[in-house]
Amino acid sequence: MDQVLSDVERRDWLRLSMSENVGPATFRTLLTRYGNAGDALLAIPELTRKGGLARSPRLYGTEAAQRDIDRAQAIGARFVAMSEPDYPPLLRMADGAPPLICIKGDAGLLRKSAVGIVGARNASAVGRKFARQMAMEIGGAGHAIVSGLARGIDTAAHEASLETGTIAVLAGGLDVVYPPENDALQAGIAERGVLVTEMTPGTVPRAEHFPRRNRIISGIARALIVVEAALRSGSLITARYANEQGREVFAVPGSPLDPRCEGCNRLIRDGAALLMSSADVLEQLSTSFTPRQMQFFEPDQPAIEPPGTSENDRDLILELLSPSPVDADDLIRESGLPPGAVTAIILELSLAGRAIRYPNGAVSLA
């Protein structure tokens, strides 16, 4: 069941999600254990101490979180938690989904069936024309179009779907225009479509933000179309996320002599569906697809008391960890410890910055 947060709960969610070493997986573990973000924040200092952090953890301040919320409201945006009905349902079920997103525009589009269209920033005229055609035809069939507001293919897809419903996922804050030449388009999407980001207002896009943006694009979409992409491109990162999230990936074939088509041709060789027309995608979308719903605890849910662990238990898990990710089930089997104890130790180590948790459940040394 969807849970709408109070103002205080929303601020606590934002504080927890922005605190040191709290990624999406750790956020969910903390929320499951403590029932609400406020109690989880109170528990973090002791958890990090057990995990071996010698100093106090860096928790996101109450004033900073409230300032972010106020800045969002000042530009007509708002933070939506993954427990709330306006959070995209397919994104909610994806590994590594952000606990909160900041949105501006028509939230109803986030509940529609959506198709992602991505591709090269330096796209050819033919590639841009084909992206516009796909966006117009798929949008006209009742599906929203989601892309990343980048130059080239993204821009073409957004422009062509502005009338039918377009979702732009940004790598920075909603009050930051990037690229600068898309100022008018970004404003138009805010009025007639919807802008989405996991970043707080004022955040300037950096290189590490774009893969995070890409996983949101694929997470919102039921299917992903790659029009043109070089072998080393963000579009292929989006395609990889789409595969991991169980989405259908379509790629447009191109000339082997054009570097902008190498990535698409490689995708097709490796199993992506070859896209010739919008009918290929619409046929796939006609099949039923029901996302599983994430369950959340009510704010007053009592904390789940973890099993007791010892320093020897933590040393054993650290010994089993390495820089290469390992599945948590393997740690349970190799250590012989109860699953709850291993989960508790992984949480403590990750909050202390000594272990890294991955969206697929794997763990490695930091």
C-alpha positions as CSV (number, residue, x, y, z in Angstrom):
1,M,0.0,0.0,0.0
2,D,1.2,3.5,-0.9
3,Q,2.4,5.6,2.1
4,V,2.2,9.4,1.8
5,L,4.8,10.9,4.1
6,S,4.3,13.8,6.4
7,D,6.5,16.9,6.1
8,V,8.8,15.7,8.9
9,E,9.0,12.2,7.5
10,R,9.9,13.5,4.1
11,R,12.7,15.7,5.6
12,D,14.0,12.7,7.5
13,W,14.0,10.5,4.3
14,L,16.0,13.2,2.6
15,R,18.4,13.5,5.5
16,L,18.9,9.7,5.6
17,S,19.4,9.4,1.8
18,M,21.9,12.2,1.8
19,S,24.0,11.0,4.8
20,E,27.4,9.5,4.5
21,N,27.6,5.9,3.0
22,V,23.8,5.6,2.8
23,G,23.1,4.3,-0.7
24,P,19.8,2.9,-1.9
25,A,20.4,-0.6,-0.6
26,T,21.5,0.6,2.8
27,F,18.6,3.0,3.0
28,R,16.1,0.2,2.4
29,T,17.8,-2.0,5.0
30,L,17.7,0.8,7.6
31,L,14.1,1.6,6.9
32,T,13.2,-2.1,7.1
33,R,15.0,-2.5,10.4
34,Y,13.9,0.7,12.2
35,G,10.6,1.4,10.5
36,N,11.2,5.1,9.8
37,A,14.0,7.3,8.8
38,G,14.1,9.3,12.0
39,D,14.9,6.3,14.1
40,A,17.4,5.1,11.6
41,L,19.3,8.4,11.8
42,L,19.5,8.1,15.5
43,A,20.9,4.5,15.2
44,I,23.6,5.3,12.7
45,P,26.3,6.5,15.1
46,E,26.3,3.2,17.1
47,L,26.1,1.2,13.8
48,T,29.2,3.0,12.4
49,R,31.0,2.5,15.7
50,K,30.4,-1.2,15.5
51,G,31.6,-1.2,11.9
52,G,34.9,0.3,12.8
53,L,34.5,4.0,12.1
54,A,36.7,6.0,14.6
55,R,35.0,9.3,14.0
56,S,31.4,10.5,14.1
57,P,29.5,9.8,10.9
58,R,28.5,12.7,8.7
59,L,24.7,12.9,8.8
60,Y,22.9,15.3,6.6
61,G,21.6,18.2,8.7
62,T,17.9,19.0,9.4
63,E,18.5,22.6,8.2
64,A,20.2,21.5,5.0
65,A,17.4,19.1,4.2
66,Q,14.7,21.7,4.9
67,R,16.6,24.2,2.7
68,D,16.6,21.7,-0.2
69,I,12.8,21.2,0.2
70,D,12.2,24.9,0.3
71,R,14.3,25.5,-2.8
72,A,12.4,22.8,-4.6
73,Q,9.1,24.4,-3.7
74,A,10.4,27.8,-4.7
75,I,10.8,26.6,-8.3
76,G,7.5,24.7,-8.4
77,A,9.1,21.3,-7.7
78,R,8.7,18.7,-4.9
79,F,10.4,15.6,-3.5
80,V,8.5,12.3,-3.9
81,A,9.4,9.3,-1.9
82,M,9.4,5.8,-3.3
83,S,6.6,4.8,-1.0
84,E,4.3,7.4,-2.5
85,P,1.8,7.1,-5.4
86,D,3.5,9.6,-7.7
87,Y,6.8,7.6,-7.6
88,P,7.2,5.7,-11.0
89,P,6.0,2.2,-10.3
90,L,8.6,0.4,-12.5
91,L,11.4,2.5,-11.0
92,R,10.3,1.6,-7.5
93,M,10.9,-2.1,-8.3
94,A,14.4,-1.5,-9.8
95,D,17.6,-2.4,-7.9
96,G,19.3,0.8,-6.8
97,A,16.2,3.0,-7.2
98,P,16.7,6.4,-5.4
99,P,14.7,6.7,-2.2
100,L,13.4,10.1,-3.3
101,I,13.2,11.9,-6.6
102,C,12.6,15.6,-7.2
103,I,9.9,16.3,-9.9
104,K,8.4,19.3,-11.6
105,G,5.5,19.1,-14.0
106,D,2.8,16.5,-14.7
107,A,3.3,13.7,-12.2
108,G,0.6,11.7,-13.9
109,L,3.0,10.9,-16.8
110,L,5.2,9.0,-14.3
111,R,2.4,6.5,-13.9
112,K,2.0,5.9,-17.6
113,S,3.7,3.2,-19.7
114,A,6.9,4.7,-20.9
115,V,9.5,4.0,-23.6
116,G,13.1,5.3,-23.3
117,I,14.8,6.7,-26.3
118,V,18.5,7.5,-26.0
119,G,21.5,7.9,-28.4
120,A,24.4,9.9,-29.5
121,R,24.9,13.6,-28.6
122,N,26.6,14.1,-32.0
123,A,23.8,12.3,-33.8
124,S,23.4,12.3,-37.5
125,A,20.5,14.0,-39.3
126,V,19.1,10.6,-40.2
127,G,19.4,9.4,-36.5
128,R,17.6,12.5,-35.2
129,K,14.8,12.1,-37.8
130,F,14.3,8.5,-36.9
131,A,14.3,9.3,-33.1
132,R,11.6,11.9,-33.8
133,Q,9.5,9.5,-35.8
134,M,9.7,6.8,-33.0
135,A,8.8,9.4,-30.4
136,M,5.8,10.7,-32.3
137,E,4.5,7.3,-33.2
138,I,5.0,5.6,-29.8
139,G,3.8,8.7,-28.0
140,G,0.7,8.9,-30.3
141,A,-0.1,5.3,-29.3
142,G,-0.4,6.4,-25.7
143,H,3.0,5.9,-24.2
144,A,5.2,8.5,-22.5
145,I,8.7,9.0,-23.9
146,V,11.6,9.2,-21.4
147,S,15.1,10.5,-22.1
148,G,18.0,12.4,-20.6
149,L,17.6,15.9,-22.2
150,A,21.1,15.6,-23.7
151,R,22.0,17.0,-27.1
152,G,21.2,15.0,-30.2
153,I,18.9,12.0,-30.0
154,D,17.6,12.9,-26.5
155,T,16.6,16.4,-27.6
156,A,14.9,15.1,-30.8
157,A,12.9,12.5,-28.8
158,H,11.7,15.1,-26.2
159,E,10.8,17.7,-28.9
160,A,8.7,15.1,-30.8
161,S,6.8,13.9,-27.7
162,L,6.2,17.2,-26.0
163,E,2.5,17.1,-27.1
164,T,1.9,13.4,-26.2
165,G,3.9,13.3,-22.9
166,T,7.6,13.5,-22.3
167,I,9.7,12.7,-19.2
168,A,13.2,14.3,-18.9
169,V,15.6,12.8,-16.4
170,L,18.3,15.3,-15.4
171,A,21.8,14.7,-14.0
172,G,21.7,17.8,-11.9
173,G,19.2,19.9,-10.0
174,L,16.0,20.9,-11.6
175,D,17.0,24.6,-11.4
176,V,20.2,23.9,-13.4
177,V,20.0,23.9,-17.2
178,Y,22.2,21.4,-18.9
179,P,23.1,21.6,-21.7
180,P,22.6,25.4,-21.8
181,E,21.1,25.4,-25.3
182,N,18.2,23.3,-24.0
183,D,17.0,26.1,-21.7
184,A,13.7,26.6,-23.6
185,L,13.1,22.9,-24.0
186,Q,13.6,22.2,-20.3
187,A,11.2,25.0,-19.5
188,G,8.7,23.6,-22.0
189,I,8.9,20.1,-20.5
190,A,8.4,21.5,-17.0
191,E,5.1,23.1,-18.2
192,R,3.8,20.3,-20.5
193,G,5.7,17.2,-19.4
194,V,7.7,16.4,-16.3
195,L,11.3,16.8,-15.1
196,V,12.8,14.3,-12.8
197,T,16.1,14.1,-10.9
198,E,17.5,12.4,-7.8
199,M,19.7,15.5,-7.2
200,T,18.9,18.3,-4.9
201,P,18.3,21.9,-6.2
202,G,21.4,23.7,-7.1
203,T,23.4,20.6,-8.0
204,V,25.6,21.1,-11.1
205,P,25.9,17.9,-13.2
206,R,29.2,16.0,-12.8
207,A,30.5,13.0,-14.7
208,E,29.5,10.6,-12.0
209,H,25.9,11.8,-12.0
210,F,25.2,10.7,-15.5
211,P,25.2,6.9,-15.0
212,R,22.9,7.5,-12.0
213,R,20.6,9.5,-14.3
214,N,20.8,6.6,-16.9
215,R,19.6,4.0,-14.4
216,I,16.5,6.2,-13.7
217,I,15.7,6.5,-17.4
218,S,15.8,2.7,-17.9
219,G,14.0,2.2,-14.6
220,I,11.0,4.3,-15.6
221,A,10.8,2.8,-19.0
222,R,9.2,-0.6,-20.0
223,A,11.4,-0.7,-23.1
224,L,14.5,1.1,-24.3
225,I,15.4,2.2,-27.8
226,V,19.0,3.1,-28.7
227,V,19.2,5.0,-31.9
228,E,22.9,5.8,-32.4
229,A,25.7,5.1,-29.9
230,A,29.5,4.7,-30.0
231,L,31.1,1.8,-28.3
232,R,32.0,3.9,-25.2
233,S,28.9,5.9,-24.6
234,G,26.3,6.7,-21.9
235,S,23.7,5.1,-24.1
236,L,25.3,1.7,-23.7
237,I,25.4,2.2,-19.9
238,T,21.6,2.9,-20.1
239,A,21.2,-0.3,-22.2
240,R,23.1,-2.3,-19.6
241,Y,20.9,-1.0,-16.8
242,A,17.8,-1.8,-18.9
243,N,19.0,-5.4,-19.3
244,E,19.7,-5.8,-15.6
245,Q,16.3,-4.4,-14.8
246,G,14.6,-6.8,-17.2
247,R,13.6,-4.3,-19.8
248,E,13.4,-5.0,-23.5
249,V,16.3,-3.3,-25.4
250,F,15.8,-2.3,-29.0
251,A,18.7,-1.0,-31.2
252,V,18.7,0.7,-34.6
253,P,21.2,-0.9,-37.0
254,G,23.6,1.4,-38.8
255,S,26.6,1.4,-41.1
256,P,29.7,-0.4,-39.9
257,L,31.6,2.6,-41.2
258,D,29.9,5.1,-38.8
259,P,31.4,5.1,-35.3
260,R,28.1,6.4,-34.0
261,C,26.5,3.1,-35.0
262,E,29.1,0.7,-33.6
263,G,27.4,0.5,-30.2
264,C,24.0,-0.3,-31.7
265,N,25.4,-2.9,-33.9
266,R,27.2,-4.5,-31.0
267,L,24.0,-4.5,-29.0
268,I,22.2,-6.3,-31.7
269,R,25.0,-8.8,-32.1
270,D,24.8,-9.4,-28.3
271,G,21.0,-10.0,-28.3
272,A,19.2,-6.7,-28.4
273,A,16.1,-6.6,-30.6
274,L,16.7,-5.1,-34.0
275,L,14.4,-2.1,-34.5
276,M,12.9,-1.4,-37.9
277,S,9.8,0.5,-37.0
278,S,7.7,1.6,-34.0
279,A,5.5,-1.5,-34.6
280,D,8.3,-3.6,-33.2
281,V,8.1,-1.8,-29.9
282,L,4.4,-1.4,-29.8
283,E,4.0,-5.1,-30.2
284,Q,6.2,-5.8,-27.2
285,L,4.3,-3.2,-25.1
286,S,1.0,-4.9,-25.9
287,T,2.1,-7.8,-23.6
288,S,1.1,-7.7,-20.0
289,F,3.7,-6.4,-17.5
290,T,2.9,-6.2,-13.8
291,P,5.6,-4.7,-11.5
292,R,6.0,-6.0,-8.0
293,Q,5.2,-3.5,-5.3
294,M,7.8,-2.5,-2.7
295,Q,6.4,-2.8,0.8
296,F,7.1,-0.1,3.4
297,F,6.7,0.1,7.1
298,E,4.4,2.7,8.7
299,P,6.4,5.4,10.6
300,D,5.5,4.0,14.0
301,Q,6.6,0.4,13.1
302,P,8.8,-0.9,15.9
303,A,12.4,-1.6,15.1
304,I,13.4,-5.1,14.2
305,E,16.0,-6.2,16.7
306,P,19.0,-7.7,14.8
307,P,20.7,-10.8,16.1
308,G,23.7,-10.2,18.4
309,T,27.0,-10.1,16.6
310,S,30.6,-10.1,18.0
311,E,33.9,-8.6,16.9
312,N,34.9,-12.1,15.9
313,D,31.9,-12.3,13.6
314,R,32.8,-9.0,12.0
315,D,36.4,-10.1,11.5
316,L,35.2,-13.3,9.8
317,I,33.1,-11.4,7.3
318,L,35.9,-9.0,6.6
319,E,38.2,-11.9,6.0
320,L,35.8,-13.4,3.5
321,L,35.3,-10.0,1.7
322,S,37.7,-8.9,-1.1
323,P,37.7,-6.1,-3.7
324,S,35.7,-8.4,-6.0
325,P,31.9,-8.3,-5.3
326,V,30.5,-11.4,-3.7
327,D,26.8,-12.4,-3.2
328,A,25.6,-12.0,0.4
329,D,24.3,-15.6,0.2
330,D,27.8,-16.8,-0.4
331,L,29.0,-14.9,2.7
332,I,26.2,-16.6,4.8
333,R,27.2,-20.0,3.5
334,E,31.0,-19.6,3.9
335,S,30.8,-17.9,7.3
336,G,28.2,-20.3,8.8
337,L,26.6,-17.3,10.6
338,P,22.8,-16.7,10.7
339,P,21.5,-14.7,7.7
340,G,20.3,-11.9,10.1
341,A,23.8,-11.6,11.6
342,V,25.5,-11.3,8.2
343,T,23.0,-8.7,7.1
344,A,23.6,-6.7,10.3
345,I,27.4,-6.9,9.9
346,I,27.2,-5.8,6.2
347,L,25.1,-2.8,7.2
348,E,27.6,-1.8,9.9
349,L,30.6,-2.2,7.6
350,S,29.0,-0.3,4.8
351,L,27.9,2.6,7.0
352,A,31.5,2.7,8.3
353,G,32.8,2.9,4.8
354,R,34.6,-0.4,5.0
355,A,32.3,-2.3,2.6
356,I,30.5,-1.4,-0.6
357,R,26.9,-2.7,-1.2
358,Y,25.8,-3.1,-4.8
359,P,22.2,-2.8,-6.2
360,N,22.1,-6.5,-7.0
361,G,22.9,-7.5,-3.4
362,A,26.6,-8.2,-3.8
363,V,29.2,-6.8,-1.4
364,S,32.9,-6.0,-1.6
365,L,35.6,-4.3,0.4
366,A,35.7,-0.6,0.0
